[in-house]
Amino acid sequence: MAAGLRPRSGVAGKVLYRVDEAITVLGLGRTALYELIRSGRLKSVQEGRTRLIPARAIEEYVALLERESGVSYGKTA
């Protein structure tokens, strides 16, 4: 591994998730996950013919959902 590059301690410690794994992590169906990717709400990358979802993209999507719902954690009213 190059100096200064370390895997992020993302969701469950993985850096990239296959589609089936992301479906399980997010609790979504396959069609819903691909729609999120198509709409740009969930970022993904492609390695050869394999579609992968970065852990960071999952974290960003969850943060987006929290912002949209007005949920805030760790802040007192």
C-alpha positions in Angstrom: 0.0 0.0 0.0 1.3 3.4 -0.9 2.5 5.7 1.9 -0.3 7.7 3.4 -3.0 5.6 1.8 -5.0 3.6 4.3 -8.4 2.0 3.9 -11.2 4.0 5.4 -12.9 2.5 8.4 -16.2 2.7 6.5 -19.3 0.7 7.1 -18.2 -2.6 8.6 -14.6 -1.8 7.7 -14.9 -2.5 4.0 -13.9 0.0 1.3 -16.0 -1.3 -1.6 -19.2 -3.3 -1.6 -20.6 -5.4 -4.4 -24.3 -4.6 -5.3 -25.6 -7.6 -3.2 -23.6 -6.5 -0.2 -24.8 -2.9 -0.5 -28.4 -4.1 -0.8 -28.0 -5.9 2.5 -26.2 -3.0 4.3 -28.8 -0.5 3.2 -31.8 -2.8 3.5 -33.0 -2.0 0.0 -34.1 -4.1 -2.9 -32.0 -4.5 -6.1 -34.3 -2.3 -8.2 -34.3 0.5 -5.6 -30.5 0.4 -5.3 -30.0 0.6 -9.1 -32.5 3.5 -9.2 -30.5 5.4 -6.6 -27.4 4.8 -8.7 -29.1 6.0 -11.9 -30.5 9.1 -10.2 -27.0 10.0 -8.7 -28.2 9.8 -5.1 -25.8 6.8 -4.5 -22.4 6.9 -6.1 -20.8 3.8 -7.6 -17.7 2.8 -9.5 -17.1 0.1 -12.1 -14.1 -2.3 -12.2 -14.4 -4.2 -15.4 -17.9 -5.5 -15.5 -18.4 -5.3 -11.7 -20.4 -2.5 -10.2 -19.1 -1.5 -6.8 -20.4 0.9 -4.2 -17.7 2.7 -2.1 -18.3 2.7 1.7 -17.9 6.4 1.6 -20.8 6.6 -0.9 -23.0 4.6 1.5 -22.1 6.9 4.4 -22.8 10.0 2.2 -26.2 8.5 1.2 -27.2 7.9 4.8 -26.1 11.4 5.7 -28.2 12.7 2.9 -31.2 10.9 4.2 -30.6 12.2 7.7 -30.4 15.8 6.3 -33.5 15.4 4.3 -35.4 14.1 7.3 -34.1 16.8 9.6 -32.5 14.2 11.9 -29.5 15.4 13.9 -27.5 13.2 16.3 -25.4 14.3 19.1 -26.9 17.8 19.3 -29.0 19.1 22.1 -32.1 21.1 21.5 
